[in-house]
Amino acid sequence: MRELPVLSTHESGDIFAGPDTPYAVSICVRCRGTKFLCGKPACPILVRYFADQKVKVLTEKSEMDGLSPPGVFIGRYGYPKVDIGPFISPVTENVDIMDTPELWIGKSLDEITQMRFSLVRGKHSVRVDNRSGDRVYGIVQEIAMSSSTPEVEVKFSRPPVASIGLSDSVQPFGRSGTIERVRADTGRFNTRIEKAYNDSDLKASEAVVNLYRSNVLVSSIQRAFSAGVLGLNKNRKMVPTRWSITAVDDMLGKALLSRNKYNPVLEEIRIYTITSLDNRWVVMMLPTSWRYELVEAWYPNTTWNPMGKQISIFSSYEFFEGRKQYAEIGGCYYSARLAVNELFEREKLQAGVVILRESHPGYIMPIGVWNVREHVRKALTTQPYKFETLDSALSFAQQILDIPMKRWIANSGVLKNYIQQTTLDSFAAA
């Protein structure tokens, strides 16, 4: 196999080239989904287009009666005045899984896209700290706390329209329209979320952890946190969806880690693997105190390296003391850190962790950071491969990954540190 050159983030200026860049636009205009000039096996714009067309007759109406998964979306543009609203689906079957990413493992990109494009987003502009009794604000909060699939009736100011925006933070969704009138029969609330809502003296961070300890799904906690139903009453406000996803992953990961740091250290080297959606994952655990790194390699023609000619590798990491700045690699860093610490809590141990992710051209569009959390979670439910030496572990990892291990090591802060520390310990022992 021909080895492609590899660049780290700071060496490449076009890693984040996208549809808003002149070059990307010219490629798409010249291609129009027929010539595959970007090299992808399928055009992400057309994937979204055909997914929309399948439900267009149901979702482009000015009035809609349907079900909510339940699901809500809080925008971020114009913060603190943003667009809020429920997700509604005219489809009546399997609506409950449409906003529950914990149930999406094993589904194809086409299946996920089709499912999400069955959801229409209602939009209503309001301040996130609304105190005026806004009706839509209240309905969004009620839907966020629902334990069922509420019936929702919406009249839009005009038929909902489709867009082609892509985000690696949140799950894709279909058409959206401005709400003129809305009614919802929210039914029963999730009793654990309702209890947290009624406890107006409980801090949001404590409510998040309590709900998690009560086996509430992470996606449900993120929805409640975003809708502003948690926390001290005087501080409650809605949080943009993409911010709430990372905030909850971060809070839960830190809560677990605060205990796991005092667990016994893993005694062997482990590797867990999973391959899905043309992503290859290697989760390597090292016999050392807590340190953590997520390293991602994006091939040309993948989501975040659409026009590049070289493989782009970038990473974020922390050592025992943690990190103070937001991870350069984004929300996926916190999603994977949560998944790792769930395993450590189950097994009462700690270790150094390096997650290597190869994203190949079949991963044509972003579908949200749930992809990272749930696939790492899934990998960590399998039986690990165990090794006595780092060399044997790296040799095994090389059988799964195409990029040479020397490239991964060169772009990894934790692996380089571990190798150096191991060398010093061997020298001291001698």
Secondary structure, DSSP 8 states (H G I E B T S, - for coil): -----EEEGGG-S-TT--TTSHHHHHHHHHHTTTS-TT--SS-HHHHHHHHHHHHHHHHS-SEEEEE-SS-EEE--TTTTEEEEEEEEBS--SSGGGTT-GGG-TT--HHHHHHHHTT-EEEEEEEETT--S--HHHHHHHHHHHBSS--EEEEEESS--B------SSS-----EEEEEEEEEE--SB-HHHHHHHH-TTS-HHHHHHHHHHTT--HHHHHHHHHTT-SS-GGG-----HHHHHHHHHHHHHHHHHHHHTTS-B--SEEEEEEEETTEEEEEEEESSSSEEEEEEEE-TTBTTBSS-SSEEEEEEEEBTTB-SS--TT-THHHHHHHHHHHHHHHHT-B-EEEEEEEE-TT--S---THHHHHHHHHHTTS--EEESSHHHHHHHHHHH-SS-HHHHHHT-HHHHHHHHHHHHHHHHH-
